[in-house]
Amino acid sequence: MNIFSAFRDRVIAAVEGLQLETRDGGPLETARVNVEPPRDPSHGDIATNAAMVIAKQVGENPRALAEKIVSILDQDADIVETSIAGPGFVNLRISNEFWLNQLKLMADESAQYGRSNVGGGKKVNVEFVSANPTGPMHVGHCRGAVIGDTLANLMKFAGFDVVKEYYINDAGVQIDVLARSVMLRYREALGEAIGDMPEGLYPGDYLVPLGEALAEQYGETLKEKSEEDALAIIKDAAIDAMMKLIREDLAALNVHHDVFFSERTVHEDNATKIKAALNDLTLKGHVYRGTLPPPKGQLPEDWEDREQVLFRSTEVGDDIDRPLVKSDGSYTYFAADVAYFVDKFERGFEEMIFVLGADHGGYVKRMEALARAVSDDSVELTVLLCQLVKLLRNGEPVKMSKRAGQFVTLRDVVDEVGRDPVRFMMVYRKSSEPLDFDFAKVTEQSKDNPVFYVQYASARCYSVFRQAQEQIPGISADLELLHMLDDESEIALVRKLAEFPRIVEAAAMAQEPHRIAFYLYELANSFHGHWNKGNDNEHLRFVKVNNPQLTSARLGLVQGVLNVLRSGLEILGVDAPEEMR
């Protein structure tokens, strides 16, 4: 249960109980009424701006109205103290009994605690990674993969109906370049001296095994075919091999897509899907024949100084109309994007999220315009741009991978530090912020390493259970004894746990998965802080051999911490370990 939403309902009920009349005779507008933790915890557990939001509507002084609201809230059995601050903020302090009932709920619901239906089953497509199938994934893909996967996990947890999708860019010039690169590796495997890889082709050693496999399968026969026929065979083999490599890389990162959509499918059967999509846009008045002025700065690849078929995207929010057909009659990349978007729309998605690299900023407006045109503005489209990742080792830049030829691969990073540090740290910054990833720091066993600090909290929870069993065999958490938890440090820890449902809903609605990582670090800090108090004060230790009932109550608190840690880490795709080595 999101207790802040629950208390918002109580606050609004209190306001409505005053039977206030608005100055214009209309109903009270309560949409801007917020209930949230106060900035200063010493002010209470919950703060609301209700008086300030309502005061102007009813023509009253905010503080005077706050006093009226407080007079009703004082009658709530769960509220033990009310106060008014500043221009009319109302602060509430909630009873320990209420917090302990929340702890019981956490333990009862286990992995379900924090789940929400705020998404209302809305169908959402999250497309992420979508790297060209031309080689192993690099560290730039790594961040988008983690953010996209975590966001999808988060939105599922919050009640959205989510599909994780990968768009395979398996048509176009880059695939022709891949095929020619593999052809050289094939000839090399047959004993030819190919020398240095020509400029413009892919130089990485990762294509050597594919060349060898083709040589073993086809022998000299590919050399005997026409270049067109040979490259067609190689192209299919190369795409399959690269996608297998990409899937393996993603699996090492614990990323698994529901759908892999091939761009080649929109070009099949004489581009039937593209034609149908453009026909629909034409009927809606979004396609016309015309000319484009030369753009400022560097000319884009698809600009041509001639009359051409254009998408009237400026009428739906874009900066410039977009070409759909090239001078040779073939379709532009954007035309394929149109067909792909229509395909998603016809699959019934109400919201589409694209997780792209920072270098794709120019795609945002054209994709938003396309969404408005295709769906008549009924589909919500969001593009999340992931800023660059800088790889460091003890503060020094990391050198490029020799195997990849040009970049540090995703697998290089995962193999060195492990999946969990990579996933946690890639989402430990907002996607729009640059990220420094230091190999030394993410494996450091200290509070300064967030993933270690959070996982160590999980391991400590398990260690408490083991210690309890060793000292009091057969003991377990007893939720009927939670009323024995009366220390302020214990109640403060429960309050932190109770924030989790609110964090989940807010992070999902804002599409900001980093909030989960931040919250888990704060929770770990609260738990470790309470643990340390037990080191200094024997009374606060979790296991009390001479008081099994209090121990059972405190095991309930530890179980609540562990349940929330496991749920949060599962959203991040990170393990909650039983012990740390």
DRENSE-219855 format. One record per residue (C-alpha): residue number from 0; x, y, z. Coordinates in steps of 0.1 Angstrom, whole numbers, padded with zeros to 4 digits. Layout:
BEGIN
[NUM [X Y Z]]
...
# end
This chain:
BEGIN
[0 [0000 0000 0000]]
[1 [0012 0035 -0009]]
[2 [0006 0051 0025]]
[3 [0011 0086 0011]]
[4 [-0018 0080 -0014]]
[5 [-0038 0066 0015]]
[6 [-0032 0097 0036]]
[7 [-0039 0119 0006]]
[8 [-0074 0104 0005]]
[9 [-0078 0111 0042]]
[10 [-0066 0147 0038]]
[11 [-0090 0153 0009]]
[12 [-0118 0137 0029]]
[13 [-0110 0162 0057]]
[14 [-0111 0191 0033]]
[15 [-0144 0179 0019]]
[16 [-0157 0175 0054]]
[17 [-0154 0212 0059]]
[18 [-0181 0217 0032]]
[19 [-0162 0247 0017]]
[20 [-0177 0268 -0011]]
[21 [-0155 0280 -0039]]
[22 [-0157 0316 -0050]]
[23 [-0169 0307 -0084]]
[24 [-0194 0281 -0072]]
[25 [-0177 0252 -0088]]
[26 [-0163 0220 -0073]]
[27 [-0130 0220 -0053]]
[28 [-0100 0212 -0074]]
[29 [-0078 0188 -0055]]
[30 [-0055 0175 -0082]]
[31 [-0026 0195 -0070]]
[32 [-0029 0184 -0034]]
[33 [0003 0166 -0025]]
[34 [0010 0143 0005]]
[35 [0047 0134 0008]]
[36 [0075 0130 0034]]
[37 [0086 0164 0048]]
[38 [0119 0177 0038]]
[39 [0130 0178 0075]]
[40 [0120 0145 0092]]
[41 [0119 0163 0125]]
[42 [0087 0180 0113]]
[43 [0068 0147 0112]]
[44 [0061 0117 0090]]
[45 [0039 0133 0064]]
[46 [0034 0168 0050]]
[47 [0006 0182 0028]]
[48 [0001 0214 0009]]
[49 [-0037 0210 0009]]
[50 [-0044 0243 0027]]
[51 [-0024 0263 0002]]
[52 [-0040 0246 -0028]]
[53 [-0075 0250 -0015]]
[54 [-0072 0285 0001]]
[55 [-0073 0305 -0031]]
[56 [-0103 0286 -0044]]
[57 [-0124 0294 -0013]]
[58 [-0110 0328 -0005]]
[59 [-0095 0320 0029]]
[60 [-0061 0326 0045]]
[61 [-0040 0294 0040]]
[62 [-0029 0291 0077]]
[63 [-0065 0297 0089]]
[64 [-0077 0270 0065]]
[65 [-0049 0247 0077]]
[66 [-0061 0250 0113]]
[67 [-0096 0239 0101]]
[68 [-0081 0209 0083]]
[69 [-0060 0200 0113]]
[70 [-0091 0201 0135]]
[71 [-0106 0172 0115]]
[72 [-0073 0153 0111]]
[73 [-0068 0154 0149]]
[74 [-0097 0130 0151]]
[75 [-0079 0103 0130]]
[76 [-0067 0075 0154]]
[77 [-0036 0069 0133]]
[78 [-0024 0106 0136]]
[79 [-0008 0114 0170]]
[80 [0004 0149 0163]]
[81 [-0004 0177 0138]]
[82 [0014 0210 0132]]
[83 [0013 0239 0108]]
[84 [0044 0253 0092]]
[85 [0053 0282 0070]]
[86 [0025 0296 0048]]
[87 [0002 0267 0056]]
[88 [0019 0233 0053]]
[89 [0003 0207 0075]]
[90 [0027 0182 0091]]
[91 [0014 0149 0105]]
[92 [0031 0124 0128]]
[93 [0018 0089 0126]]
[94 [0014 0064 0154]]
[95 [0038 0036 0160]]
[96 [0009 0012 0158]]
[97 [0002 0022 0122]]
[98 [0038 0018 0112]]
[99 [0040 -0017 0128]]
[100 [0008 -0027 0109]]
[101 [0026 -0017 0078]]
[102 [0056 -0039 0087]]
[103 [0032 -0068 0092]]
[104 [0018 -0061 0057]]
[105 [0054 -0061 0043]]
[106 [0061 -0095 0058]]
[107 [0027 -0109 0048]]
[108 [0029 -0098 0012]]
[109 [0066 -0107 0008]]
[110 [0076 -0102 -0029]]
[111 [0042 -0086 -0036]]
[112 [0048 -0057 -0013]]
[113 [0052 -0025 -0032]]
[114 [0035 -0038 -0063]]
[115 [0010 -0014 -0077]]
[116 [-0019 -0011 -0102]]
[117 [-0011 0025 -0110]]
[118 [-0003 0014 -0145]]
[119 [-0039 0001 -0149]]
[120 [-0028 -0026 -0174]]
[121 [-0018 0000 -0200]]
[122 [0000 -0017 -0229]]
[123 [0035 -0004 -0232]]
[124 [0062 -0012 -0256]]
[125 [0098 -0006 -0244]]
[126 [0123 -0008 -0272]]
[127 [0159 -0007 -0262]]
[128 [0194 -0016 -0273]]
[129 [0184 -0022 -0310]]
[130 [0221 -0022 -0320]]
[131 [0230 -0029 -0356]]
[132 [0239 -0066 -0359]]
[133 [0274 -0059 -0371]]
[134 [0295 -0070 -0341]]
[135 [0296 -0075 -0303]]
[136 [0278 -0050 -0281]]
[137 [0299 -0021 -0267]]
[138 [0297 -0004 -0234]]
[139 [0274 0023 -0248]]
[140 [0249 -0003 -0256]]
[141 [0254 -0016 -0221]]
[142 [0238 0014 -0204]]
[143 [0208 0015 -0227]]
[144 [0203 -0022 -0222]]
[145 [0202 -0019 -0184]]
[146 [0181 0012 -0183]]
[147 [0156 -0002 -0208]]
[148 [0154 -0036 -0191]]
[149 [0151 -0020 -0156]]
[150 [0125 0004 -0167]]
[151 [0104 -0024 -0182]]
[152 [0107 -0044 -0150]]
[153 [0097 -0014 -0130]]
[154 [0067 -0006 -0151]]
[155 [0055 -0043 -0149]]
[156 [0059 -0041 -0111]]
[157 [0037 -0009 -0112]]
[158 [0009 -0026 -0131]]
[159 [0017 -0018 -0167]]
[160 [0014 -0045 -0194]]
[161 [0049 -0043 -0208]]
[162 [0067 -0058 -0238]]
[163 [0104 -0056 -0242]]
[164 [0114 -0052 -0278]]
[165 [0146 -0052 -0299]]
[166 [0145 -0037 -0334]]
[167 [0171 -0055 -0356]]
[168 [0185 -0031 -0381]]
[169 [0192 -0059 -0405]]
[170 [0187 -0039 -0437]]
[171 [0207 -0011 -0452]]
[172 [0243 -0001 -0460]]
[173 [0258 -0014 -0427]]
[174 [0247 -0049 -0435]]
[175 [0263 -0047 -0469]]
[176 [0295 -0036 -0452]]
[177 [0292 -0065 -0427]]
[178 [0288 -0090 -0456]]
[179 [0319 -0077 -0474]]
[180 [0339 -0078 -0442]]
[181 [0329 -0114 -0436]]
[182 [0337 -0123 -0472]]
[183 [0373 -0112 -0466]]
[184 [0374 -0133 -0435]]
[185 [0361 -0163 -0454]]
[186 [0388 -0159 -0481]]
[187 [0414 -0155 -0453]]
[188 [0401 -0188 -0438]]
[189 [0407 -0205 -0472]]
[190 [0444 -0194 -0471]]
[191 [0443 -0161 -0489]]
[192 [0464 -0133 -0476]]
[193 [0440 -0104 -0473]]
[194 [0464 -0079 -0456]]
[195 [0449 -0052 -0434]]
[196 [0411 -0048 -0435]]
[197 [0403 -0021 -0460]]
[198 [0391 0012 -0446]]
[199 [0353 0013 -0441]]
[200 [0350 -0024 -0433]]
[201 [0347 -0040 -0399]]
[202 [0382 -0049 -0386]]
[203 [0374 -0068 -0354]]
[204 [0387 -0103 -0349]]
[205 [0352 -0114 -0339]]
[206 [0344 -0120 -0376]]
[207 [0373 -0145 -0379]]
[208 [0353 -0175 -0365]]
[209 [0324 -0167 -0389]]
[210 [0348 -0167 -0419]]
[211 [0362 -0200 -0407]]
[212 [0327 -0215 -0403]]
[213 [0317 -0205 -0438]]
[214 [0349 -0219 -0452]]
[215 [0342 -0252 -0435]]
[216 [0306 -0253 -0447]]
[217 [0310 -0240 -0483]]
[218 [0346 -0247 -0491]]
[219 [0356 -0228 -0523]]
[220 [0320 -0227 -0537]]
[221 [0312 -0192 -0525]]
[222 [0341 -0179 -0545]]
[223 [0326 -0195 -0576]]
[224 [0293 -0177 -0573]]
[225 [0285 -0142 -0585]]
[226 [0294 -0116 -0559]]
[227 [0257 -0108 -0555]]
[228 [0247 -0144 -0548]]
[229 [0277 -0150 -0525]]
[230 [0271 -0119 -0505]]
[231 [0234 -0128 -0501]]
[232 [0244 -0161 -0485]]
[233 [0270 -0144 -0463]]
[234 [0246 -0117 -0453]]
[235 [0221 -0142 -0439]]
[236 [0248 -0161 -0421]]
[237 [0264 -0130 -0407]]
[238 [0231 -0116 -0394]]
[239 [0223 -0149 -0376]]
[240 [0258 -0151 -0361]]
[241 [0258 -0115 -0349]]
[242 [0224 -0118 -0334]]
[243 [0235 -0150 -0316]]
[244 [0265 -0130 -0303]]
[245 [0243 -0101 -0292]]
[246 [0218 -0124 -0275]]
[247 [0246 -0141 -0256]]
[248 [0260 -0107 -0245]]
[249 [0226 -0095 -0233]]
[250 [0220 -0128 -0215]]
[251 [0253 -0123 -0196]]
[252 [0238 -0090 -0185]]
[253 [0205 -0107 -0175]]
[254 [0186 -0089 -0203]]
[255 [0160 -0109 -0222]]
[256 [0137 -0093 -0248]]
[257 [0102 -0106 -0255]]
[258 [0102 -0096 -0292]]
[259 [0130 -0093 -0318]]
[260 [0116 -0074 -0348]]
[261 [0135 -0076 -0381]]
[262 [0137 -0045 -0402]]
[263 [0140 -0067 -0432]]
[264 [0104 -0078 -0428]]
[265 [0091 -0044 -0437]]
[266 [0111 -0045 -0469]]
[267 [0098 -0080 -0479]]
[268 [0072 -0086 -0506]]
[269 [0081 -0055 -0526]]
[270 [0079 -0034 -0494]]
[271 [0042 -0041 -0489]]
[272 [0042 -0029 -0453]]
[273 [0059 0004 -0461]]
[274 [0035 0011 -0490]]
[275 [0005 0004 -0468]]
[276 [0018 0026 -0440]]
[277 [0025 0055 -0464]]
[278 [-0009 0051 -0480]]
[279 [-0025 0055 -0446]]
[280 [-0005 0086 -0439]]
[281 [-0014 0099 -0474]]
[282 [-0051 0094 -0468]]
[283 [-0048 0114 -0436]]
[284 [-0031 0143 -0455]]
[285 [0004 0138 -0440]]
[286 [0022 0129 -0473]]
[287 [0028 0152 -0503]]
[288 [0052 0159 -0531]]
[289 [0074 0189 -0527]]
[290 [0109 0202 -0522]]
[291 [0130 0209 -0491]]
[292 [0152 0239 -0485]]
[293 [0189 0230 -0479]]
[294 [0193 0225 -0441]]
[295 [0218 0246 -0422]]
[296 [0252 0231 -0415]]
[297 [0261 0197 -0427]]
[298 [0237 0181 -0452]]
[299 [0220 0150 -0439]]
[300 [0225 0118 -0458]]
[301 [0189 0116 -0471]]
[302 [0186 0152 -0483]]
[303 [0181 0157 -0521]]
[304 [0176 0189 -0540]]
[305 [0146 0178 -0560]]
[306 [0108 0173 -0558]]
[307 [0102 0143 -0537]]
[308 [0077 0124 -0515]]
[309 [0077 0140 -0481]]
[310 [0061 0135 -0447]]
[311 [0044 0167 -0436]]
[312 [0059 0163 -0402]]
[313 [0061 0201 -0394]]
[314 [0024 0201 -0390]]
[315 [0027 0176 -0362]]
[316 [0055 0191 -0342]]
[317 [0087 0184 -0362]]
[318 [0113 0210 -0373]]
[319 [0114 0200 -0410]]
[320 [0094 0177 -0433]]
[321 [0110 0143 -0438]]
[322 [0118 0125 -0471]]
[323 [0101 0091 -0476]]
[324 [0114 0081 -0511]]
[325 [0149 0084 -0525]]
[326 [0157 0095 -0561]]
[327 [0162 0059 -0572]]
[328 [0127 0050 -0560]]
[329 [0138 0031 -0529]]
[330 [0125 0041 -0495]]
[331 [0144 0061 -0469]]
[332 [0153 0048 -0435]]
[333 [0125 0070 -0421]]
[334 [0099 0053 -0444]]
[335 [0109 0020 -0427]]
[336 [0105 0037 -0393]]
[337 [0070 0046 -0404]]
[338 [0061 0010 -0412]]
[339 [0076 -0002 -0380]]
[340 [0057 0023 -0359]]
[341 [0024 0014 -0376]]
[342 [0031 -0022 -0369]]
[343 [0035 -0014 -0332]]
[344 [0003 0007 -0332]]
[345 [-0016 -0021 -0348]]
[346 [-0004 -0044 -0321]]
[347 [-0023 -0023 -0296]]
[348 [0004 -0004 -0277]]
[349 [-0009 0027 -0260]]
[350 [0025 0039 -0250]]
[351 [0058 0035 -0268]]
[352 [0092 0041 -0251]]
[353 [0124 0042 -0271]]
[354 [0157 0040 -0252]]
[355 [0184 0054 -0274]]
[356 [0220 0067 -0272]]
[357 [0226 0104 -0268]]
[358 [0237 0106 -0304]]
[359 [0201 0100 -0315]]
[360 [0188 0133 -0302]]
[361 [0178 0143 -0337]]
[362 [0153 0114 -0339]]
[363 [0131 0126 -0310]]
[364 [0110 0152 -0328]]
[365 [0105 0132 -0360]]
[366 [0094 0102 -0339]]
[367 [0070 0123 -0318]]
[368 [0056 0138 -0350]]
[369 [0052 0103 -0365]]
[370 [0033 0091 -0333]]
[371 [0009 0120 -0336]]
[372 [0002 0114 -0373]]
[373 [-0002 0077 -0372]]
[374 [-0023 0075 -0340]]
[375 [-0041 0108 -0342]]
[376 [-0023 0117 -0310]]
[377 [-0037 0087 -0291]]
[378 [-0004 0071 -0284]]
[379 [0020 0085 -0259]]
[380 [0056 0083 -0271]]
[381 [0087 0088 -0250]]
[382 [0124 0089 -0261]]
[383 [0149 0084 -0233]]
[384 [0184 0094 -0243]]
[385 [0213 0077 -0225]]
[386 [0243 0098 -0221]]
[387 [0278 0084 -0226]]
[388 [0296 0061 -0202]]
[389 [0333 0068 -0195]]
[390 [0352 0037 -0185]]
[391 [0380 0043 -0159]]
[392 [0404 0021 -0139]]
[393 [0416 0039 -0108]]
[394 [0406 0072 -0125]]
[395 [0425 0065 -0157]]
[396 [0407 0059 -0191]]
[397 [0404 0022 -0201]]
[398 [0420 0012 -0234]]
[399 [0400 -0002 -0263]]
[400 [0393 -0039 -0268]]
[401 [0416 -0056 -0293]]
[402 [0391 -0083 -0301]]
[403 [0364 -0057 -0310]]
[404 [0389 -0036 -0329]]
[405 [0374 -0002 -0321]]
[406 [0357 -0003 -0287]]
[407 [0353 -0018 -0252]]
[408 [0327 -0046 -0254]]
[409 [0299 -0051 -0230]]
[410 [0312 -0086 -0224]]
[411 [0347 -0072 -0215]]
[412 [0330 -0052 -0187]]
[413 [0307 -0080 -0174]]
[414 [0334 -0106 -0174]]
[415 [0358 -0084 -0154]]
[416 [0335 -0071 -0126]]
[417 [0303 -0093 -0128]]
[418 [0268 -0087 -0139]]
[419 [0254 -0072 -0107]]
[420 [0279 -0043 -0104]]
[421 [0274 -0034 -0140]]
[422 [0236 -0034 -0138]]
[423 [0234 -0015 -0106]]
[424 [0259 0012 -0115]]
[425 [0245 0017 -0150]]
[426 [0212 0027 -0135]]
[427 [0227 0046 -0105]]
[428 [0226 0078 -0125]]
[429 [0197 0094 -0143]]
[430 [0199 0084 -0180]]
[431 [0203 0120 -0191]]
[432 [0235 0124 -0170]]
[433 [0270 0112 -0181]]
[434 [0283 0082 -0162]]
[435 [0318 0074 -0150]]
[436 [0323 0037 -0145]]
[437 [0355 0029 -0126]]
[438 [0364 -0008 -0126]]
[439 [0382 -0004 -0093]]
[440 [0355 0015 -0074]]
[441 [0326 -0008 -0085]]
[442 [0344 -0038 -0069]]
[443 [0355 -0020 -0038]]
[444 [0339 -0034 -0006]]
[445 [0329 -0001 0011]]
[446 [0300 0022 0016]]
[447 [0313 0043 -0013]]
[448 [0304 0014 -0037]]
[449 [0266 0014 -0038]]
[450 [0260 -0021 -0052]]
[451 [0283 -0036 -0025]]
[452 [0266 -0016 0002]]
[453 [0231 -0027 -0008]]
[454 [0240 -0063 -0014]]
[455 [0258 -0063 0019]]
[456 [0225 -0053 0036]]
[457 [0209 -0084 0020]]
[458 [0237 -0106 0033]]
[459 [0234 -0091 0068]]
[460 [0197 -0099 0069]]
[461 [0204 -0135 0061]]
[462 [0232 -0136 0086]]
[463 [0207 -0125 0113]]
[464 [0185 -0154 0105]]
[465 [0214 -0178 0107]]
[466 [0226 -0164 0140]]
[467 [0191 -0166 0154]]
[468 [0189 -0203 0145]]
[469 [0223 -0210 0160]]
[470 [0215 -0193 0193]]
[471 [0178 -0201 0195]]
[472 [0171 -0232 0174]]
[473 [0137 -0233 0157]]
[474 [0130 -0196 0162]]
[475 [0112 -0176 0135]]
[476 [0096 -0142 0129]]
[477 [0063 -0138 0148]]
[478 [0043 -0110 0133]]
[479 [0019 -0110 0163]]
[480 [0047 -0098 0184]]
[481 [0057 -0067 0164]]
[482 [0041 -0044 0191]]
[483 [0073 -0052 0211]]
[484 [0093 -0030 0186]]
[485 [0093 0004 0203]]
[486 [0127 0019 0198]]
[487 [0127 0050 0177]]
[488 [0155 0035 0155]]
[489 [0133 0005 0147]]
[490 [0103 0027 0139]]
[491 [0124 0049 0117]]
[492 [0135 0018 0097]]
[493 [0099 0008 0093]]
[494 [0091 0043 0080]]
[495 [0119 0040 0054]]
[496 [0105 0006 0043]]
[497 [0070 0021 0040]]
[498 [0083 0046 0014]]
[499 [0089 0018 -0011]]
[500 [0054 0016 -0027]]
[501 [0055 0054 -0032]]
[502 [0090 0052 -0048]]
[503 [0079 0025 -0071]]
[504 [0048 0044 -0084]]
[505 [0067 0077 -0087]]
[506 [0097 0061 -0105]]
[507 [0074 0042 -0129]]
[508 [0052 0072 -0138]]
[509 [0083 0094 -0142]]
[510 [0101 0066 -0161]]
[511 [0132 0071 -0139]]
[512 [0145 0037 -0128]]
[513 [0174 0053 -0110]]
[514 [0151 0062 -0082]]
[515 [0149 0026 -0072]]
[516 [0187 0023 -0069]]
[517 [0188 0055 -0049]]
[518 [0161 0043 -0026]]
[519 [0178 0009 -0020]]
[520 [0210 0027 -0011]]
[521 [0191 0048 0014]]
[522 [0174 0018 0029]]
[523 [0207 -0001 0032]]
[524 [0222 0030 0049]]
[525 [0192 0030 0074]]
[526 [0196 -0008 0080]]
[527 [0234 -0006 0085]]
[528 [0230 0024 0108]]
[529 [0205 0004 0130]]
[530 [0229 -0026 0129]]
[531 [0257 -0004 0141]]
[532 [0236 0010 0170]]
[533 [0232 -0026 0181]]
[534 [0270 -0029 0182]]
[535 [0271 0000 0206]]
[536 [0239 -0008 0226]]
[537 [0233 -0045 0234]]
[538 [0196 -0038 0239]]
[539 [0191 -0031 0202]]
[540 [0207 -0062 0189]]
[541 [0184 -0084 0167]]
[542 [0191 -0116 0185]]
[543 [0184 -0117 0223]]
[544 [0190 -0151 0237]]
[545 [0173 -0143 0269]]
[546 [0142 -0128 0252]]
[547 [0130 -0151 0224]]
[548 [0098 -0131 0219]]
[549 [0116 -0098 0213]]
[550 [0140 -0117 0190]]
[551 [0109 -0130 0170]]
[552 [0096 -0095 0167]]
[553 [0129 -0082 0155]]
[554 [0132 -0110 0130]]
[555 [0099 -0097 0116]]
[556 [0117 -0063 0111]]
[557 [0146 -0080 0094]]
[558 [0122 -0100 0071]]
[559 [0106 -0067 0061]]
[560 [0140 -0052 0052]]
[561 [0149 -0083 0032]]
[562 [0116 -0084 0013]]
[563 [0120 -0048 0002]]
[564 [0156 -0053 -0007]]
[565 [0148 -0084 -0028]]
[566 [0119 -0067 -0046]]
[567 [0139 -0036 -0054]]
[568 [0170 -0056 -0065]]
[569 [0148 -0078 -0087]]
[570 [0135 -0047 -0105]]
[571 [0171 -0038 -0111]]
[572 [0179 -0073 -0123]]
[573 [0205 -0077 -0095]]
[574 [0208 -0106 -0070]]
[575 [0201 -0103 -0033]]
[576 [0229 -0125 -0019]]
[577 [0227 -0146 0012]]
[578 [0264 -0140 0020]]
[579 [0292 -0119 0007]]
[580 [0327 -0132 0000]]
# end
